[in-house]
Amino acid sequence: MTNLRKRVLTEKQIPDLTDLIGEARGTAKHIRVGRCSFLQSHEVSSEFEYKNKKVLSGNIMRHAQIGYRSLERSCQAYREIYARLHDQNCSLDRYGVCLDWSMGYPPNERTARPRGTGLILDSSEAYVRLTSQAPVAPHFGDFVMGMPAAFDNTCAALSAGATSIGNLGQYFTFRLPHWHDDIVITVQTVKAIALCAAQPVPILIHSNLDDGFGALFTDLACTLGAVLLEQYIVNDLLGGTVSHCYGHTYSDPLARFAFQRALAEVSQAPGTMVYGNTTLYGKGIAPNFAGLGSYLLVDVLAQMFKPSGHAINPVPVSEAHRIPDIEEIVDAHLFADRLINRAEGFKTLISLEKVDITATNIIEGASRFKDRVIDGFSTGGIDVQNPVEMLLAMRRLGARFLEQEFGPGEKETISPSGRKAVFLAATISELEQQADACVNALSEEQKQSLSDSGFKICVATTDVHEYGKLLVESVLAKVGISSIDGGVCTDPEDLVKRIVSEKANVIAISTYNGVALHYLDRLNSELDKNNLEGTPIYIGGKLNQIIETDAFAHDDLPVDVTQQLSAAGAIPCLQLEDMLLDLLTKNL
Ligand code: B12
């Protein structure tokens, strides 16, 4: 592909790498890893050192994800979860701190920007206060790297004693509302990585593959290929230490086990954590215990057979309902502690032969993918020695193009990616099965009526959660209704421009980040401006929001806003069938 550069790097000037690294190294003279309760009580200089010690001692590390809107409540959680587990001889090694997405904006812009459901730290002192609460490693794994505020937030996190900072995965897929400048994001991220590389101790640059292209590739070999590409960019080109996480979408035990062994084989540093298989969780709490037990057992056994430094992450069974509270997090960890104890006896039952054949295939495919991307970029005129150009080109081309163009599998038109997968990722195939089940539930008459309906539906998401949209698009295609791709993380004004240009007559929104009502209000005013009031709006996903009564109110948990959405003229859908049945009652 000769003119790749013309296609993705249209800027006359790309920021100079030497200047960026120079600035970062200058800052590293006064921004150093600060002391915190974890580093002091474990007498280590970094989590890297701590993890290697734990691996040698055969301990399985544990990770808990926390982050409520209020600092008070988050400090209480940081303190109390550790204390309550400690009282029951249950260890806890690290906290993933869920910062709010508004923390991704430059500090002086945050109050005026839309907010999600996470923690807001409005000073460096607030970071220090949080990490002083208990001897548990602070992992700032969201809304730091890959954001306009990457450099600022990294400075604050390092100063508060954090030696694991992320999330490079978010650089490739996350879009903050109303922020379109990816040059600034790339510059701040490269500087942040260089600042970490200039520290006297190794800083784990965390990358959650499920937050990145990993959640969208249909082939796990491409996901591991993304690991190799990120190692090349962070370690080889910027002298940093990248560390990978995976897990949200790995429901198939063989895939989950084999991926750990493949990742352990190619990794150059201990992993951060294996995230819980959250897509397994449904509305029923009791069945979710089976989900928790089944994925954790794989993760524990995988660490027993081939320690990779990853902490396991028991996700509370209420995850699909809301943001779990302290009690539920403690229970999940007590569950995990007992399971670790029980797992030993399973080792003799496990044969690794099939797992290792799968892992070897994934590694071979991953190397092919990495080599093809770098060769293709180089032939296409992209400077593959320049991390700024590598990152920008990958982000702008996107997962679908990279897999279609450089995927390791043979070309195969029937496959969703146009290539035969070395190992098919479960999520995409599960969505296809879900779509088939939904369509097969319709009568022939209903299918005919939908296909003759003349609906032209523009489908979009408010945030990075794309599966709902993929499912809607797949079902519409199967019933013969034409759909317009309204994009992911699409701002209302951009969505309405697309609706106007493509003459769509129905809108379908998938939303998950607790912004449903806020988004609908802005969409309605854009539609009014374009005389499109009355266009049917179907909205599904997680229909909730934190209701902020005044500027600094800290109402912690989002509430259901289905009624308010109906009152504002939308058609809330708890499931996809709701939209199909409602469309059947409509005549254009
Ligand atoms: C997978 C997932 C992710 C993946 C998404 C991968 C991808 N590329 O899509 C990743 C890892 C990237 C992710 C990231 C985050 N996530 Co998330 N994620 C989930 C998870 C586990 C599943 C959601 C999903 O896609 N399900 C698959 C869909 C197909 O199933 P479904 O929801 O049941 O859909 C049905 C209906 O809703 C309906 N439907 C869905 N959309 C639509 C649209 C229309 C028009 C219609 C008619 C119907 C319809 O159709 C389906 C079948 O009937 C949920 C928890 C859960 N189990 O729900 C958390 C969850 C949604 N995430 C959450 C959060 C907070 C985040 C993060 C902010 C975390 C962070 N701090 O980084 C980030 C997002 C950051 C950003 N910038 O946007 C929270 C939301 C909190 C809330 N609103 O209450 C949840 C609930 C987890 C939790 N309990 O905290 N996430």
Residues whose N, C-alpha, C, O or C-beta is under 5 A from the ligand:
A	BS01	B12	C98 L99 D142 F174 D210 D211 A215 H248 T278 T279 Y281 E319 A320 R322 I323 D463 V464 H465 E466 Y467 G468 L471 A508 I509 S510 Y512 N513 G514 Y538 I539 G540 G541 K542 P558 C573 L574 Q575 L576 M579
